[in-house]
């Protein structure tokens, strides 16, 4: 079983907590993307990133000097957004770390797909960014089926804890009858299920920690997630979606 999650915009450099174990699988492709990004002037980069000057300027400055193999941080620690804060991988037990090594993969517009202990550097690039690379019009076309092939060389069940933006890199290439189950964390608003981004990110991180701590290997066991803020909703769930409803 494989678990997919999205990256985070917020990143840190931490070479000390855990050692890097690998270089990213598609580092040569990342070099192509980096070269393309460096062709952008400041205005083009800011437009691509859709952010303020306060964020764009330091990211643009960093883009000119970053080195892909120096001062690297394991991917699981390099991303430090809400999902990763609630996952708290620095507190994992040794068995939990072994579990994520084997089962967890992080999808990335810049790196393609990452194992938890691949060494990476900070970057800013969303998968849905409108960046043409080589002869391809965007990052979805650039990566093609490579992320899926790296994720499950032999088809196996996939638990989707990623956003739609990133899940779209996998779903077009699924093998026939390959289980792909999306976990939905929603709140009931006027009787309708609404996904609130911040709550969902928190829950996805907590779900990864739960799966790792309990060594979950079957999709059916994902429903046993026992966080006090979330209740499994079997009546709203299907073979392809597991729904949890916020309880506060």
C-alpha positions in Angstrom: 0.0 0.0 0.0 1.2 3.5 -0.8 0.1 6.8 0.7 0.4 10.1 -1.2 0.5 13.5 0.3 1.0 17.0 -1.1 4.1 19.2 -0.3 3.9 22.5 1.6 4.9 26.0 0.5 6.5 26.6 3.9 10.0 25.0 4.0 12.9 24.9 6.4 16.5 23.7 6.3 17.2 21.0 9.0 20.2 18.8 8.2 20.6 17.6 11.7 17.4 15.8 13.0 17.5 13.0 10.5 20.1 12.1 7.8 19.3 12.2 4.1 19.3 8.7 2.7 18.8 9.3 -1.1 18.8 11.9 -3.8 15.4 12.4 -5.4 14.7 9.9 -8.2 14.1 12.5 -10.9 16.8 15.0 -10.0 17.9 15.4 -13.7 14.3 16.4 -14.5 14.4 18.9 -11.6 17.5 20.4 -13.1 15.6 21.0 -16.3 12.8 22.8 -14.3 15.4 24.8 -12.4 17.0 25.9 -15.6 13.6 27.0 -17.0 12.8 28.9 -13.8 16.1 30.8 -14.0 15.1 32.0 -17.5 12.2 34.0 -15.9 12.7 37.6 -15.0 11.5 38.9 -11.7 8.1 40.0 -12.9 7.5 36.6 -14.6 8.5 34.7 -11.6 6.3 36.7 -9.3 3.4 36.2 -11.7 4.1 32.4 -11.7 4.2 32.3 -7.9 1.1 34.6 -7.5 2.5 36.1 -4.3 3.5 39.5 -2.9 6.9 41.2 -3.4 7.6 40.3 0.3 7.6 36.6 -0.7 8.6 36.9 -4.3 11.9 38.8 -3.9 13.6 36.4 -1.4 12.4 33.4 -3.5 13.7 35.0 -6.7 17.1 35.7 -5.0 17.2 32.2 -3.7 16.4 30.8 -7.1 19.5 32.2 -8.6 21.9 30.6 -6.1 20.3 27.4 -4.9 22.3 24.2 -5.4 20.3 21.0 -5.5 22.8 18.8 -3.7 24.1 21.1 -1.0 22.6 21.8 2.4 19.8 19.3 1.8 17.1 18.3 4.3 15.1 15.1 4.3 11.8 15.8 2.5 9.7 14.8 5.5 11.3 17.6 7.6 11.9 20.1 4.8 8.2 20.7 4.4 6.9 22.5 7.5 3.3 23.5 6.6 0.3 22.7 8.8 0.0 19.1 7.6 3.6 18.4 8.5 3.4 20.1 11.8 0.5 17.9 12.8 2.2 14.8 11.5 5.2 15.7 13.8 7.7 13.3 12.1 10.5 14.3 14.4 8.6 12.4 17.1 8.1 9.2 15.2 9.3 5.9 16.7 11.7 3.8 14.7 9.0 1.5 13.5 6.9 4.5 12.4 9.9 5.9 10.5 10.4 2.5 8.7 6.7 2.5 7.8 6.8 5.9 6.1 10.1 4.9 4.3 8.2 2.0 2.7 4.7 3.5 2.2 4.7 7.3 2.1 5.4 9.4 -0.9 5.3 13.2 -1.3 4.2 14.6 -4.7 6.0 17.8 -5.9 5.9 20.1 -8.8 9.7 20.7 -8.6 10.9 17.2 -7.7 8.1 15.0 -9.1 7.9 12.5 -6.3 9.8 12.2 -3.1 10.6 9.5 -0.6 10.6 10.8 3.0 14.3 10.8 3.4 15.3 12.2 -0.1 17.5 15.2 0.4 15.9 18.4 -1.0 16.4 22.2 -0.8 13.7 24.9 -0.4 11.8 25.8 -3.5 8.6 27.5 -4.6 6.6 25.9 -7.3 3.1 24.4 -7.3 2.2 21.6 -9.6 -0.6 23.7 -11.2 1.8 26.5 -12.0 1.6 27.5 -15.7 5.3 26.7 -16.5 6.2 25.4 -19.9 9.3 23.2 -19.7 10.9 22.1 -22.9 8.2 21.1 -25.4 5.6 20.5 -22.6 3.0 23.2 -21.8 2.8 22.6 -18.1 4.1 20.5 -15.2 1.4 17.8 -15.6 2.6 17.2 -19.1 6.2 17.5 -18.2 6.0 14.8 -15.5 3.6 12.6 -17.5 3.3 9.1 -16.0 6.7 9.2 -14.3 5.3 9.9 -10.8 2.8 7.0 -11.1 5.5 4.6 -12.3 7.8 5.6 -9.4 4.9 5.3 -6.9 3.7 1.8 -7.8 6.0 0.0 -10.2 3.8 -3.0 -9.5 0.2 -1.8 -9.0 -0.9 -1.8 -5.4 -3.6 0.1 -3.4 -3.1 3.8 -3.0 -4.4 6.0 -0.1 -4.8 9.5 -1.3 -4.2 12.2 1.3 -3.1 14.7 -1.3 -5.1 17.7 -2.7 -6.8 17.3 -6.1 -4.0 19.4 -7.6 -1.5 16.7 -6.8 -3.7 13.6 -7.0 -4.2 14.5 -10.7 -0.6 13.5 -11.4 -1.5 9.9 -10.5 -5.2 9.2 -11.3 -4.9 9.2 -15.2 -2.4 6.4 -15.1 -4.0 3.9 -12.6 -3.9 0.3 -13.6 -7.3 -1.4 -14.2 -9.0 -2.2 -10.9 -6.1 -0.6 -8.9 -7.6 0.7 -5.6 -7.3 4.4 -5.2 -9.0 5.6 -2.1 -9.3 9.3 -1.2 -9.7 10.2 2.5 -12.0 13.2 2.9 -12.1 15.3 6.1 -15.2 17.4 6.1 -17.5 19.5 8.3 -21.3 19.4 8.2 -22.6 22.9 7.3 -26.4 23.1 6.9 -26.4 19.4 6.4 -23.9 19.4 3.6 -20.3 18.2 3.8 -17.8 21.0 3.4 -14.0 20.6 3.3 -12.3 23.4 5.3 -8.7 23.6 4.1 -6.9 24.2 7.4 -8.8 21.5 9.3 -8.2 19.0 6.4 -4.5 19.7 6.4 -4.3 19.2 10.1 -6.2 15.9 9.9 -4.2 14.6 7.0 -1.0 15.0 9.0 -2.6 13.3 12.0 -3.8 10.5 9.7 -0.2 9.8 8.4 1.0 9.6 12.0 -1.9 7.2 12.9 -1.1 5.0 9.9 2.6 4.9 10.7 2.1 4.3 14.5 -0.4 1.5 13.8 1.5 0.0 10.8 -1.7 0.0 8.8 -1.4 -2.1 5.6 -5.0 -2.6 4.6 -7.4 0.1 3.3 -10.2 -1.3 5.5 -8.1 -0.4 8.6 -7.8 3.3 7.7 -11.4 3.7 8.9 -10.2 2.9 12.4 -8.6 6.4 12.7 -9.5 7.2 16.3 -8.8 11.0 16.6 -11.3 12.6 19.0 -12.1 15.4 16.6 -13.1 13.1 13.7 -15.7 10.4 13.3 -15.7 7.9 10.4 -19.0 8.3 8.4 -19.7 4.9 6.8 -23.0 6.1 5.3 -21.2 8.8 3.4 -18.2 6.7 2.4 -17.8 4.6 -0.7 -15.3 2.1 -2.1 -13.3 5.0 -3.4 -13.8 7.6 -0.6 -13.5 7.3 3.1 -15.3 10.2 4.8 -14.5 11.6 8.3 -16.7 14.3 9.9 -15.4 17.0 12.2 -17.0 16.6 15.7 -16.5 20.1 17.2 
